Amino acid sequence: MNHHTTRRVHHTTAFITFVAIVFCLFFQINKIGPFRDINPFGEDPYDAVGSFATQGALLIGILTYARALRLCDDPTQATKMRLILRGNILVLCTMLVTLLTDALAVLLNPLPPSFWSNVLLIELVLMFLLVLCGIITLITVFKSIQPGPSPRDLTPADGIDDLWTLARVPVTKIEAFLPPAFVAWVRRFDSDRAFAHVRWLHPRTHPWRFACALGLLVGLGLTLAQLQEGLPPSLAIGLLVAAIFVGAELIATLVGFALLGGYLGLRPAFRLPSPSV
């Protein structure tokens, strides 16, 4: 695979990841300030769809961009080209489904005529346009690329190594301004070193155990984030809310890992790979 192709894939993935970041900002901003009381998709069940979708789109987008960046830096990563395509497809589909859900909320709950209502509608239309541009760009770039079969034995450890590219590449580019020992450490670092002292949680040998720990950690993080809106009225309610957040994130993580882990190259495949994307 030539350099021109890898650069096009990188640029396309960078654009789609950028759209995913804008999508997350769109979702969060429209839950606060002047939009709080008029936003129809800021309430459940629409809000629940958006909450999980923004997490998924952002995490998958960042992982996919890291893989595309690593491909530019290391041609041997061409075996992950199909995974890069799959990641971009999932990010776009996740955003599109969520935006369609938001549009349905607007249709079922018409906005009152006001300046901020018009702003909200314009934002929604612009998000649709950005996602449409991402779809067109992805099709244009990949229509002439024939990705080979993706590896079947990848684990979350390989995903961590991919994500580390986001730190390694910038450090390498400015290594002349950094301490040599630090640059050498960044280059040597990988998931095996990170989990050398916690082998019972190593994502390469215990991927499901690692997925459970990750789901619990995210759930705890969301619980702490909710405290910024104020303390619960009682300890019992606080514990109940925490249990709901942690339990929901744990279940979502395990379900996502089971359904999409193999598709995204984050766990060993359950069965023989399909020749289709």
TAPECOR-V152362 format. One record per residue. RES is the residue in three letters. SS is DSSP state (H for helix, E for strand, - for the rest). OMEGA is omega as a letter, one per 20 degrees, with the letter a starting at -180 (NA if undefined). D_CENTER is the distance of its C-alpha to the mean C-alpha in Angstrom with 1 decimal. Layout:
RES_SS_OMEGA_D_CENTER ; RES_SS_OMEGA_D_CENTER
This chain:
MET_-_a_26.1 ; ASN_-_a_27.4 ; HIS_H_a_26.0 ; HIS_H_a_25.9 ; THR_H_a_23.6 ; THR_H_r_21.1 ; ARG_H_r_21.2 ; ARG_H_r_20.7 ; VAL_H_r_17.6 ; HIS_H_a_16.3 ; HIS_H_r_17.2 ; THR_H_r_15.8 ; THR_H_r_12.3 ; ALA_H_r_12.8 ; PHE_H_a_13.8 ; ILE_H_r_11.0 ; THR_H_r_8.5 ; PHE_H_r_11.3 ; VAL_H_r_11.5 ; ALA_H_r_8.0 ; ILE_H_r_9.2 ; VAL_H_r_12.5 ; PHE_H_r_11.3 ; CYS_H_r_10.2 ; LEU_H_r_13.6 ; PHE_H_a_15.3 ; PHE_H_a_14.5 ; GLN_H_a_15.5 ; ILE_H_a_18.5 ; ASN_-_r_19.9 ; LYS_-_a_20.3 ; ILE_-_r_22.6 ; GLY_H_a_25.8 ; PRO_H_a_27.8 ; PHE_H_a_25.1 ; ARG_-_a_25.1 ; ASP_-_a_28.2 ; ILE_-_a_27.9 ; ASN_-_a_24.2 ; PRO_H_r_24.6 ; PHE_H_r_20.9 ; GLY_H_r_20.7 ; GLU_-_r_22.6 ; ASP_-_j_21.9 ; PRO_-_a_21.2 ; TYR_H_a_19.3 ; ASP_H_r_17.8 ; ALA_H_r_16.5 ; VAL_H_a_14.8 ; GLY_H_a_13.1 ; SER_H_r_12.2 ; PHE_H_a_10.3 ; ALA_H_a_8.9 ; THR_H_r_7.6 ; GLN_H_a_5.9 ; GLY_H_a_4.5 ; ALA_H_a_4.1 ; LEU_H_a_3.1 ; LEU_H_r_1.8 ; ILE_H_r_2.9 ; GLY_H_r_4.4 ; ILE_H_r_5.5 ; LEU_H_a_6.6 ; THR_H_r_8.1 ; TYR_H_r_9.7 ; ALA_H_r_11.0 ; ARG_H_r_12.6 ; ALA_H_r_14.1 ; LEU_H_r_15.5 ; ARG_H_r_16.9 ; LEU_H_r_18.4 ; CYS_H_a_20.3 ; ASP_H_a_21.5 ; ASP_-_a_22.4 ; PRO_H_a_23.7 ; THR_H_r_23.8 ; GLN_H_r_20.0 ; ALA_H_r_21.0 ; THR_H_a_20.7 ; LYS_H_a_16.9 ; MET_H_r_17.4 ; ARG_H_r_16.9 ; LEU_H_r_13.6 ; ILE_H_r_12.5 ; LEU_H_a_14.0 ; ARG_H_r_12.4 ; GLY_H_r_8.8 ; ASN_H_r_9.9 ; ILE_H_a_11.8 ; LEU_H_r_9.3 ; VAL_H_a_7.3 ; LEU_H_r_10.9 ; CYS_H_r_12.2 ; THR_H_r_10.0 ; MET_H_a_10.9 ; LEU_H_r_14.4 ; VAL_H_a_15.1 ; THR_H_r_14.2 ; LEU_H_r_16.4 ; LEU_H_r_19.1 ; THR_H_r_19.1 ; ASP_H_r_19.5 ; ALA_H_r_22.3 ; LEU_H_r_23.9 ; ALA_H_r_24.0 ; VAL_H_r_25.8 ; LEU_H_a_28.2 ; LEU_H_a_29.1 ; ASN_-_a_29.4 ; PRO_-_a_30.9 ; LEU_-_r_30.3 ; PRO_-_a_33.5 ; PRO_-_r_34.8 ; SER_-_r_33.8 ; PHE_H_a_32.4 ; TRP_H_r_29.1 ; SER_H_r_28.8 ; ASN_H_r_29.2 ; VAL_H_a_26.6 ; LEU_H_r_24.1 ; LEU_H_r_25.1 ; ILE_H_r_24.8 ; GLU_H_a_21.3 ; LEU_H_r_20.4 ; VAL_H_r_22.2 ; LEU_H_r_20.7 ; MET_H_r_17.1 ; PHE_H_a_18.5 ; LEU_H_r_20.1 ; LEU_H_r_17.0 ; VAL_H_r_15.2 ; LEU_H_r_18.5 ; CYS_H_r_18.8 ; GLY_H_r_15.5 ; ILE_H_a_16.9 ; ILE_H_a_20.2 ; THR_H_a_19.1 ; LEU_H_r_17.2 ; ILE_H_a_20.3 ; THR_H_a_22.6 ; VAL_H_a_21.2 ; PHE_H_a_20.7 ; LYS_-_r_23.8 ; SER_-_a_25.9 ; ILE_-_r_23.8 ; GLN_-_a_24.5 ; PRO_-_r_21.8 ; GLY_-_r_23.5 ; PRO_-_a_22.6 ; SER_-_r_19.6 ; PRO_-_a_20.5 ; ARG_-_a_21.0 ; ASP_-_a_21.2 ; LEU_-_a_17.9 ; THR_-_r_16.6 ; PRO_H_r_13.9 ; ALA_H_r_16.4 ; ASP_H_r_15.8 ; GLY_H_r_12.0 ; ILE_H_r_13.2 ; ASP_H_r_15.7 ; ASP_H_a_13.4 ; LEU_H_r_11.5 ; TRP_H_r_15.0 ; THR_H_a_15.7 ; LEU_H_r_14.2 ; ALA_H_a_17.1 ; ARG_H_a_19.7 ; VAL_H_r_19.9 ; PRO_H_r_20.6 ; VAL_H_r_23.0 ; THR_H_a_24.8 ; LYS_H_a_25.3 ; ILE_-_a_27.0 ; GLU_H_a_28.6 ; ALA_H_a_32.0 ; PHE_H_a_31.4 ; LEU_-_r_30.1 ; PRO_-_a_32.1 ; PRO_H_a_32.4 ; ALA_H_r_31.8 ; PHE_H_r_28.4 ; VAL_H_r_27.4 ; ALA_H_r_28.7 ; TRP_H_r_26.8 ; VAL_H_a_23.5 ; ARG_H_a_24.4 ; ARG_H_a_25.5 ; PHE_-_r_22.7 ; ASP_-_a_20.5 ; SER_H_r_19.2 ; ASP_H_r_22.8 ; ARG_H_a_24.2 ; ALA_H_a_21.7 ; PHE_-_a_22.6 ; ALA_-_a_26.2 ; HIS_-_r_27.7 ; VAL_-_a_25.5 ; ARG_H_r_25.9 ; TRP_H_r_25.8 ; LEU_H_a_22.1 ; HIS_-_a_21.4 ; PRO_-_r_18.3 ; ARG_-_a_20.4 ; THR_-_r_23.2 ; HIS_-_a_21.8 ; PRO_H_a_18.2 ; TRP_H_r_18.7 ; ARG_H_r_20.2 ; PHE_H_r_17.4 ; ALA_H_r_14.9 ; CYS_H_a_17.4 ; ALA_H_a_17.6 ; LEU_H_r_13.9 ; GLY_H_r_14.0 ; LEU_H_a_17.2 ; LEU_H_r_16.0 ; VAL_H_r_13.2 ; GLY_H_r_15.9 ; LEU_H_r_18.4 ; GLY_H_r_16.3 ; LEU_H_r_15.9 ; THR_H_r_19.7 ; LEU_H_r_20.6 ; ALA_H_r_18.8 ; GLN_H_r_20.8 ; LEU_H_r_23.9 ; GLN_H_r_23.6 ; GLU_H_r_24.8 ; GLY_-_a_27.9 ; LEU_-_r_29.3 ; PRO_-_a_29.8 ; PRO_-_r_33.4 ; SER_-_r_34.1 ; LEU_H_a_32.9 ; ALA_H_r_32.8 ; ILE_H_r_30.5 ; GLY_H_r_28.3 ; LEU_H_r_28.1 ; LEU_H_r_27.5 ; VAL_H_r_24.6 ; ALA_H_r_23.1 ; ALA_H_r_23.7 ; ILE_H_a_22.0 ; PHE_H_a_18.8 ; VAL_H_a_18.8 ; GLY_H_a_19.9 ; ALA_H_a_17.4 ; GLU_H_r_14.4 ; LEU_H_r_16.2 ; ILE_H_a_17.0 ; ALA_H_r_13.6 ; THR_H_a_12.2 ; LEU_H_r_15.3 ; VAL_H_r_15.3 ; GLY_H_r_11.8 ; PHE_H_r_12.8 ; ALA_H_a_16.1 ; LEU_H_a_15.2 ; LEU_H_a_12.3 ; GLY_-_r_12.7 ; GLY_-_a_15.5 ; TYR_-_a_14.1 ; LEU_-_r_11.3 ; GLY_-_r_13.9 ; LEU_-_r_12.9 ; ARG_-_r_16.3 ; PRO_-_a_19.7 ; ALA_-_r_20.4 ; PHE_-_a_22.5 ; ARG_-_r_24.6 ; LEU_-_a_25.6 ; PRO_-_r_23.0 ; SER_-_r_23.6 ; PRO_-_a_24.7 ; SER_-_r_22.6 ; VAL_-_NA_19.1
